[in-house]
């Protein structure tokens, strides 16, 4: 469940960035976190299969790939084993993204929507604990969200590394990005992350940095 939540968080961030998110440049970083969860629209899978047929012509491991139906293609070549396994389609996605970036954006959007639906049905122990703590300490929605996102970043090292790639021009821009996902006001996020904030005073966050040092979402 926590892995699903990490994937959902970063895919939502990517979607919120809009045209600033460069799928050609950033697809491999995203795959490290989301590769095992990708949901493939049939039309995209068909075009990818045709691409792989051309790209891997003469490669015995990919012989006959152009004739495979979508399910068989995913069973044989769509199991996540890292980005550098030549027998999987993930090895070629950075090339495919250069030709068909909209297809990859579609995959990421469909996966995000699927994760949104799946996560609505379940609640993790982490979320229950945060809710209990928030009720006891009377934390607001922004503070709750920051505790959850911080927990996810601690749980999944790749998530924190990936957040470094989400660049911002200033602290307010970073606060707005987080607030947009959490459904709160950006000023509440800024207040929760300032030095001397309630979260810092009660020891729930530490090592807060000054606003002028915030250059990406990992430092916010």
C-alpha positions as CSV (number, residue, x, y, z in Angstrom):
1,X,0.0,0.0,0.0
2,X,2.8,2.5,0.8
3,X,4.4,1.8,-2.5
4,X,1.1,2.5,-4.2
5,X,0.8,5.8,-2.3
6,X,4.4,6.8,-3.2
7,X,3.6,6.2,-6.9
8,X,0.3,8.1,-6.7
9,X,2.0,11.0,-5.0
10,X,4.7,11.5,-7.6
11,X,2.4,10.9,-10.5
12,X,0.1,13.5,-9.2
13,X,3.0,15.9,-8.8
14,X,4.0,15.2,-12.4
15,X,0.5,15.9,-13.7
16,X,0.2,19.2,-11.7
17,X,3.5,20.4,-13.3
18,X,1.8,20.3,-16.7
19,X,4.1,21.3,-19.6
20,X,7.0,21.8,-17.2
21,X,7.2,18.1,-16.7
22,X,9.5,16.7,-19.4
23,X,8.6,13.1,-20.0
24,X,11.5,12.6,-22.4
25,X,14.0,13.7,-19.8
26,X,12.4,12.4,-16.6
27,X,10.8,9.1,-17.6
28,X,13.6,6.9,-16.2
29,X,13.4,8.6,-12.9
30,X,9.7,8.0,-12.6
31,X,10.0,4.4,-13.6
32,X,12.2,3.6,-10.6
33,X,9.1,4.3,-8.5
34,X,6.1,3.7,-10.7
35,X,7.3,1.0,-13.2
36,X,5.7,-1.9,-11.3
37,X,2.3,-0.1,-11.2
38,X,1.9,1.2,-14.8
39,X,-1.5,0.7,-16.4
40,X,-1.4,0.5,-20.2
41,X,-4.2,1.8,-22.5
42,X,-4.8,-0.7,-25.3
43,X,-4.1,1.9,-28.1
44,X,-0.8,2.8,-26.5
45,X,0.2,-0.8,-26.0
46,X,-0.5,-1.5,-29.7
47,X,1.8,1.4,-30.8
48,X,4.5,0.3,-28.4
49,X,4.3,-3.2,-29.7
50,X,4.8,-2.0,-33.3
51,X,7.8,0.1,-32.1
52,X,9.3,-2.8,-30.3
53,X,8.9,-5.0,-33.4
54,X,10.9,-2.5,-35.4
55,X,13.4,-1.6,-32.7
56,X,14.2,-5.2,-31.7
57,X,14.2,-6.8,-35.1
58,X,16.8,-9.5,-35.2
59,X,16.9,-9.8,-31.4
60,X,16.0,-13.4,-30.5
61,X,14.5,-12.4,-27.1
62,X,12.0,-10.3,-29.0
63,X,11.2,-12.6,-31.9
64,X,7.5,-12.4,-32.9
65,X,6.7,-9.5,-30.5
66,X,4.7,-7.7,-33.2
67,X,2.2,-10.7,-33.2
68,X,1.6,-10.8,-29.4
69,X,-1.6,-9.6,-28.0
70,X,-1.4,-7.0,-25.2
71,X,-1.8,-9.4,-22.3
72,X,0.9,-11.8,-23.6
73,X,3.2,-8.8,-24.3
74,X,2.9,-7.6,-20.7
75,X,3.3,-11.1,-19.3
76,X,6.5,-11.7,-21.2
77,X,8.1,-8.3,-21.3
78,X,6.1,-6.0,-19.0
79,X,7.1,-7.3,-15.6
80,X,9.2,-4.7,-13.8
81,X,12.8,-5.9,-13.1
82,X,14.4,-2.5,-13.2
83,X,15.1,-0.1,-16.1
84,X,18.2,-1.9,-17.4
85,X,16.8,-5.4,-18.1
86,X,16.9,-5.7,-21.9
87,X,14.2,-8.3,-22.0
88,X,11.6,-5.9,-20.7
89,X,9.8,-3.1,-22.5
90,X,11.1,-0.6,-19.8
91,X,14.6,-0.8,-21.3
92,X,13.2,0.9,-24.4
93,X,10.8,3.4,-23.0
94,X,13.2,6.3,-23.0
95,X,13.6,5.9,-26.7
96,X,9.8,5.5,-27.2
97,X,9.2,8.7,-25.2
98,X,11.3,10.6,-27.7
99,X,9.0,9.5,-30.5
100,X,5.7,9.3,-28.6
101,X,5.8,11.5,-25.5
102,X,2.0,11.9,-25.5
103,X,1.6,8.1,-25.2
104,X,3.8,8.0,-22.1
105,X,2.0,10.9,-20.6
106,X,-1.3,9.0,-21.2
107,X,0.1,5.9,-19.4
108,X,1.1,8.1,-16.4
109,X,-2.3,9.8,-16.3
110,X,-4.2,6.5,-16.5
111,X,-2.0,4.9,-13.9
112,X,-2.6,7.9,-11.6
113,X,-6.4,7.6,-12.0
114,X,-6.3,3.9,-11.3
115,X,-4.2,4.5,-8.2
116,X,-6.6,7.2,-7.0
117,X,-9.5,4.7,-7.3
118,X,-7.6,1.9,-5.7
119,X,-6.4,3.9,-2.7
120,X,-9.9,5.2,-2.0
121,X,-10.9,1.7,-1.0
122,X,-8.2,1.2,1.6
123,X,-6.6,2.9,4.5
124,X,-3.1,2.2,5.8
125,X,-1.9,1.9,9.4
126,X,0.3,4.9,8.7
127,X,-2.8,7.0,7.8
128,X,-4.7,5.8,10.8
129,X,-1.8,6.7,13.1
130,X,-1.5,10.2,11.5
131,X,-5.2,10.8,11.9
132,X,-5.0,9.7,15.6
133,X,-2.0,11.9,16.2
134,X,-3.6,14.8,14.4
135,X,-6.8,14.5,16.5
136,X,-4.7,14.5,19.7
137,X,-2.6,17.5,18.7
138,X,-5.3,19.3,16.8
139,X,-3.2,19.4,13.6
140,X,-4.8,21.0,10.5
141,X,-5.2,19.4,7.1
142,X,-2.0,20.9,5.8
143,X,0.0,19.6,8.8
144,X,-1.5,16.1,8.4
145,X,-0.7,16.0,4.7
146,X,3.0,17.0,5.3
147,X,3.3,14.3,7.9
148,X,2.0,11.8,5.4
149,X,4.2,13.0,2.5
150,X,7.3,13.1,4.8
151,X,6.6,9.5,5.9
152,X,6.3,8.4,2.3
153,X,9.7,10.0,1.5
154,X,11.3,8.3,4.5
155,X,9.8,4.9,3.5
156,X,10.8,5.1,-0.2
157,X,14.3,6.5,-0.8
158,X,13.6,6.7,-4.5
159,X,10.8,9.2,-3.8
160,X,13.0,11.7,-2.2
161,X,15.6,11.4,-4.9
162,X,12.9,11.9,-7.5
163,X,11.5,15.0,-5.7
164,X,14.8,16.7,-6.3
165,X,14.0,16.7,-10.0
166,X,10.8,18.8,-9.4
167,X,12.5,22.2,-9.6
168,X,10.8,25.4,-8.3
169,X,11.7,29.0,-8.6
170,X,11.0,29.9,-5.0
171,X,9.5,28.7,-1.8
172,X,5.9,29.9,-2.5
173,X,5.9,27.9,-5.7
174,X,6.9,24.8,-3.7
175,X,4.2,25.4,-1.1
176,X,1.6,25.8,-3.9
177,X,2.6,22.5,-5.5
178,X,2.2,20.6,-2.2
179,X,-1.0,22.5,-1.3
180,X,-2.5,21.7,-4.7
181,X,-2.1,17.9,-4.0
182,X,-3.2,18.1,-0.4
183,X,-6.2,20.3,-1.2
184,X,-5.3,23.1,1.2
185,X,-4.1,26.7,1.1
186,X,-0.5,27.3,0.1
187,X,-0.1,29.7,3.1
188,X,-1.0,26.9,5.5
189,X,1.8,24.7,4.0
190,X,4.2,27.6,4.3
191,X,3.2,28.2,7.9
192,X,3.7,24.5,8.7
193,X,7.2,24.4,7.1
194,X,8.6,27.6,8.5
195,X,11.3,27.5,11.2
196,X,9.6,27.5,14.6
197,X,6.4,26.0,13.3
198,X,4.1,23.9,15.4
199,X,5.3,20.7,13.7
200,X,8.9,21.6,14.5
201,X,8.2,22.7,18.1
202,X,6.6,19.3,18.9
203,X,9.4,17.4,17.1
204,X,7.4,16.0,14.2
205,X,9.6,17.6,11.6
206,X,13.3,18.7,11.9
207,X,16.0,20.4,10.0
208,X,13.7,22.9,8.3
209,X,15.6,25.1,5.9
210,X,15.0,28.8,5.2
211,X,12.7,29.8,2.3
212,X,15.5,31.2,0.2
213,X,17.2,27.8,0.1
214,X,14.3,26.0,-1.4
215,X,15.0,25.0,-5.0
216,X,13.0,21.8,-5.4
217,X,10.3,19.8,-3.7
218,X,12.7,17.6,-1.8
219,X,14.0,20.6,0.1
220,X,10.5,22.1,0.8
